[in-house]
Amino acid sequence: AKALGDGSADVAIHWGGGMHHGHPDKAYGFCYVNDLVLAIMELIQSRGRVLYIDIDVHHGDGVEDAFKGSSQVRLCVCDAA
């Protein structure tokens, strides 16, 4: 996210997956730190708006809860369930 924000990268991929279930007040689904929320927050600072596309087979509720109602983050959750 920092490399995208400062312009040193045009594309970034986090092959380690994402901890999209983590909430600020609890760990959930093996996710205790929501790295995606932290990355989105970093990108908001540099880019202003973020499109988040979640292609995991189950719902990324931690990210959705963090930015629900935000005008700066567009959530696209592609659930298979």
C-alpha positions as CSV (number, residue, x, y, z in Angstrom):
1,A,0.0,0.0,0.0
2,K,2.9,2.4,0.8
3,A,4.5,1.6,-2.6
4,L,1.2,2.3,-4.4
5,G,0.7,5.4,-2.4
6,D,4.0,7.0,-3.1
7,G,4.0,6.0,-6.8
8,S,6.9,3.6,-6.7
9,A,4.6,0.7,-7.8
10,D,1.7,0.6,-10.2
11,V,0.5,-2.8,-9.0
12,A,0.8,-4.6,-5.8
13,I,-0.2,-8.2,-4.9
14,H,-0.1,-9.7,-1.4
15,W,0.3,-13.4,-2.0
16,G,0.0,-14.1,1.8
17,G,-3.8,-13.5,1.5
18,G,-5.6,-11.2,3.7
19,M,-7.0,-11.3,7.2
20,H,-10.3,-9.9,6.2
21,H,-12.2,-11.2,9.2
22,G,-10.3,-9.3,11.9
23,H,-12.3,-6.7,13.8
24,P,-11.0,-3.8,16.0
25,D,-12.4,-5.4,19.2
26,K,-11.9,-9.2,18.4
27,A,-10.1,-11.8,16.4
28,Y,-12.3,-13.8,14.1
29,G,-11.7,-16.6,11.6
30,F,-8.0,-16.9,12.5
31,C,-7.6,-13.2,11.7
32,Y,-6.3,-11.0,14.6
33,V,-4.9,-8.1,12.6
34,N,-6.9,-7.0,9.6
35,D,-4.0,-6.2,7.2
36,L,-6.4,-5.2,4.4
37,V,-8.1,-2.5,6.5
38,L,-4.6,-1.1,7.4
39,A,-3.7,-1.1,3.7
40,I,-6.9,0.6,2.7
41,M,-6.4,3.2,5.3
42,E,-2.9,3.9,4.0
43,L,-4.3,4.2,0.4
44,I,-7.1,6.5,1.5
45,Q,-4.4,8.9,2.8
46,S,-2.5,9.0,-0.5
47,R,-5.2,8.3,-3.1
48,G,-8.5,9.5,-1.5
49,R,-10.6,6.7,-2.7
50,V,-10.2,2.9,-2.8
51,L,-11.9,0.1,-4.7
52,Y,-11.7,-3.1,-2.6
53,I,-12.5,-6.4,-4.5
54,D,-12.7,-9.4,-2.3
55,I,-12.7,-12.7,-4.3
56,D,-12.4,-15.0,-1.4
57,V,-14.9,-17.8,-1.2
58,H,-16.4,-16.4,2.0
59,H,-17.4,-13.0,3.2
60,G,-14.8,-10.5,4.4
61,D,-16.9,-9.1,7.2
62,G,-14.1,-7.2,9.0
63,V,-13.3,-5.1,6.0
64,E,-17.0,-4.5,5.3
65,D,-17.7,-3.5,8.9
66,A,-14.7,-1.1,8.9
67,F,-15.8,0.8,5.8
68,K,-19.6,0.3,5.7
69,G,-21.1,3.6,4.7
70,S,-17.8,5.2,3.7
71,S,-17.8,7.4,0.7
72,Q,-14.0,6.8,0.2
73,V,-14.1,3.0,-0.1
74,R,-16.2,1.0,-2.6
75,L,-16.6,-2.6,-1.5
76,C,-17.1,-5.3,-4.0
77,V,-17.5,-8.6,-2.2
78,C,-17.8,-11.6,-4.5
79,D,-19.1,-14.3,-2.3
80,A,-19.4,-17.9,-3.6
81,A,-21.7,-18.7,-0.6
